[in-house]
């Protein structure tokens, strides 16, 4: 896909920084889960771009294409959104302007579609956007699939432990009070732990709800996004996976824009507003300034640990041979394959580990509760 857009400047497309913030992606996983249904999901975008690309490539005009898409919708909200886009297109606006007016699409999408309109390659651009969201959804699903079973088992484990600490152990404790002999150390330890759980369980739930409230109210704040990302990246295994997911999205986005012959500074500015992951976002602020000062891309990226040495070396070679789009495409695929491999391994290893942990913990509680009974039966003999 060869599109010359050197005459465009990213700054000219949006005059207001407040307007840009509306398109900012704030969820660290960019999942298709949005409270109160205000967001046009990635899955819907992927289907929308795919349908547009197929129909326009088949020679169907934009008005008929939008009408066909509207007919397929089952939700009133989606129909209204597409109707607004169609009405604006019929009234003389371009597709990119009509989509931009809804405030449901990012600046990256708006700019990419405008490139396609100006170059006459709108179907190709729409197809690339469809692939972008397909990969994005695939990454999120891989992560959710790898974590869903362990999380469910962990919640079940904590629920079982909480039940035993609050109801089962106190029943045994009432029985043990009748014993005049000293209780085993393990039994005393479990009973003490049960007392702590019973006394502070209410505070525990208050703290959990407080954390959820802080997360929801402060999730857009820069300090929260900064330290939240730092914490996530320090998590074993999971942190590395999430980092690779966002680096893969960075590479895929750069591949799309470099393939379209987008100026490097413009491409970085657009990708920064699309990724929504604090470490990459902040690094690209500096990278953009460095490039304007004459620093090469690989030199600027090398100042940040989120981009590994192999990636930097490949980008250096790509700059020398003017093949940045090809290298970013290869890197994107490589990171996607690594994430897929890691999720399958993590899922395979975590499941038995958590089951063993739950079994051992429950077994320790049961042994602690029955030890005094065994001692009593021995003393009676």
N, C-alpha and C positions, 0 to 999 in steps of 0.2 A: 504494500500500500504506500504509494508515493504522493504525498500531499505537501505542497509548498505553502507554508503559512508564515513566512518570515516577515510579512508585512503587519502581522498582528502583534500586539503587546498585551500581556495579561493585565497590566494595570488599567488599560483602557476599557476593559470589559466590565469592570465593576468599580464604581466610583465611591462606594460607601463600605467601610470596614464592617459596619453593623450588618450590612446585607450579606457579606461573606460569612459572618459568624452563623447565620441561619443555616448554611449548608455544611457546617462543621460536623464531622462524625465523631461522637463522643463515647460510644460504647467500646470498651477495650477489646471485645471480641467481635464487635460489629454483627451481632446476631440478628436474626429476623424476629426478635421479640421486643416489642415496644409497648410501653404502658399506655393505656387508654386509646390505643389504635391510631395515634396521630401520625405515625410515620408510614411512608410508602415503602414497604419491605423490599429487601434485596431480591427475594424470590419473585415478587411481582415485577420488579425492574428487569430481571433476567428474562422473564417470559415476554414482557412488553418489547424489549429490544430484539429478542429473537423473532417474534411475530412481525415486527416492523421490517426487519432485515429480509426475511423470507418473502413477504408480500411485495416490498419495494423492488427486490431483485427480480421478482416475477413480472414486473412491469405494471403493477397496480398503482394507481395514483394515490396520493397521500390521504385525500378525503375518503375514498373508498376503503383504504387500509384502516383508517381509524374507525370507520363505521363497522367494519368486520370485527375489529377488536372489541368494540363496545358491545356488540351483540353476544360475544362470548362471556361477558362478565355476569356473575351471579350476585355480587354485592352492590348495593345501591351506591355506596361511597366510591367504589372504583369506577362505576359507570359515570358518576358525576365528574370525577377527575378527568376521565378521558373525554367526556362531553365538552368540558371547558377547553381542553387542548384542541379538540376538533373545531369548536366555534371560533377560537382565536386564529386558527390556521385559515379557516374559511374567510374570516374578516380581513385577511391580508398579512398576518404575522407569519414569520418563519416557524418551523417546528421547534427549533431551539428556544426562540423567544416565548412561544406558547408554553413550553415545558418549564422554562425559567419562571414564568409568571405564577405557576402553581406553588412555588417554594417547596416542592417535594423532591427536587433533583439537585445534586451538588453542582458546584461550579465546574468541576472536572467534567461531568457529563455534559453540561451546557456548552462548554468550550469545545469538547470533542465533536459534538453534533454540529456545532457551527462550522468547525473545520470541514466536516463532510459536506455540508450544504454549500460552502463557498467553493469547494473543489469538485463538486459533482460526484463524490464517492460516499454519499450518505449511507448506502447499504453496507459498505465495507466497514465503516466506522461503527454502525449499529451492531454489526456482527462481532466486532472486537469488544464492544461494551458488554454484549451478551456473554462472551467468553470470560470477561473479567468477573462478572457477577456469578457465573457458574463456578469458577475457581474459588471465589470468596465464600460462597455457600458450602462448597465441598470442604474447605478448610474448617469452617465452623462446625459442620456436621461431624467431621473426623474427631475434633476436640471434644465435642459433646458426647459422641459415642464412646470415646475412650474414658471419659470421666463419669458418665451417667451411672453405670453399674457400681463402680467403687463408692460413689457418693450415696447411692441408695443403700448399699450394704452398710456403710459407715453410719448413716442415720438410723438404720435398723439396730445396729450394734449399740449406739448410744441410747436409743430408746429402751432396749432390753436392759442395759446396765442401769439406766435411770430407774426403771421399774423395780429391778431387784434391790437397788440401794434404798428405795423409798418404801417398799412394801414387803419384800421377801426377807431381807436381812433384819428389819425391825421385829418381825414375827419370831425369828430365831433368837434375837436378843432378849425378848421377853421370857423365852424358855430358859436361856442361859443364866438369867438372873437368879433362878432357883438353885443353880449349882453353887455349892460352897467351895468347890475346887477352883484353882486358878485356870483361866482359859489360855489356849495356845496363843503364841504371839501373832500368828497369821490371822486368827479369828479376831483378836483385839484390833488389829490393823484395819481389817475390813469393816468392823463395827464402827470404828472411829471415822473411817471414810464415809460410811453410810450416814452418820450423824452430821457430818459436814455438808453432804449433798442435800439432806433433808432441811438443814438450817438455811442454806444459801441458794437453793434451787430457784426461789422467787427472784432473787437478785440476778441470777444468771440469765433468766429470760428477759429481765429489764435491760441488762447490758446488751443482749443480742438485738433487741428491738431498737435500742439507742444507736447501735452500730449501723443497723439498716437505715435508720432515719438520717444519720449523718452521711452515709453513703449516697442516699437519694438526694439530699439537699445540697451536698457539696461536690457531687460528681463532676460538675462543670468547672469548678474552681481550679485554677492552675496549680496551686499547692497540692491539692488532692490528687490530681492527675499525675503530677510529678512523683510524689512519694508512693502513690499507688503502683505506678509503673516500675519504680525501683524495687518495691516489695515483690511484685509478681516476677520480675526477672531474676530475683535471688532464690525463688522456689526451685528445689531440685527437680529436674526433668521437665516439669510443667513450664517453668520460666524459659528454658531453652526452646521448647516447642512454640510458645507464644511469640518469642522473638523471631523465630524462623518464619512463622506465619506472616508477620508484618513485613519482614524483609522480602518475602516472596511477593507480597502485594506491591511493595515499592518497586521491585524489579519488573513485575508485569505491567504496572502503570508506566514506568519509564520506557519499556519496550513499545507499548502502544504509541506513546508520544514521539519517541525517537524514530519509529517507523514512519510516522506522519511528517517527518522532517521538521518537527517543532523545535524552535531554538532552545538550547539547553537551559537557560535561565528561566524561560517561560515554562518549560516542562517541570523543572524543580518546584517552581511556585505553585503549579497546579497539583502536583503529586502531594506536596505538603498539606494542601487543603483537603486531600482525599483520604490519606492514610489514617489520621486520627489516633496515632500512637505517640505519646509524648516524646520519648527519646528520639525517634526518627523525625518527628515534626520540628523539634528544637534544633536538631543537627542540620536540617535543611535550611533553616534560617541563616545559619552561619555559612553553609555551603554556597548558598545563593550570593551572599556578599563576597565570598572568596573568589568565585568565578568572575564576578564583575570586576574584581581587582586583577584578574589575570591568572589566578591559581587554577591548576588543573582539577578535574573532578576527583580523580583518585587521591590526590594529595589532600584535598579538603576532607574527603570521607575517612581517610586514614586517621584523623584526629579523634574518631569516635569508636569505642569498643564494640558497638552493636554491629558494625560492619567488619567481618573477619578478614584476615590477611589474604586468604585465597581470593575472596571477592574483590579486594582492592587490586590485587595483582592482575586479575582478569580484566578489570575495568581499565587499568593502565595500558594493557596491550590493546584493548578495544579502541581507546583514544588514539593510540599511535597508528592504527590501521583504519580508523574511522568506521568502526563496526559496533558502535555502542548498542544499537537495537538488537543485534544478533546475540551479543553477550548477555544483555539483560533478559532476553528470551530464554537462553540456556540456564542462567542462574535461577530464574523463576521456576522453571521445570525441576531443577535440581532440588531447590528448597521444598517444593511441593512433594516430591518423592521422599525426601528425608522426613517431613512431617508425617506423611502417611505411614512410613516404616516405624517411626517412633510411637505413634498412637497405637499401632497394632501390638508392639512390644509392651508398652505400658499397660494396655488393657489385659494382656496375657499374664503379666507379672503381678499386677495389683490385685486381681480377683482372688487368687489363692492366698496371697499374703493377708488380705483383710479377713477372709474367712478363718484363717488360722489364728489371727489376732483375736477375733471374736470368740472362737472356741476356747482358746487358752484363758482369756479373761473370765469367761463364764465358768470354766472349770476351776479356776483359782477360787472364785467366790463359793462355789459348791463345796469344794474341799475344805475351805475355811469354816463353813457352816457345819459340816458333818464331823470335823475333827473332834470337837468336844464330845459328841455322841459316841465316837469310837473309843475315846479315852474313858468315858463313863462305863461303857460295856466291858472294857478291859479291867477296870478297877473293881467292878461288881464280881467278876470271876475270881 
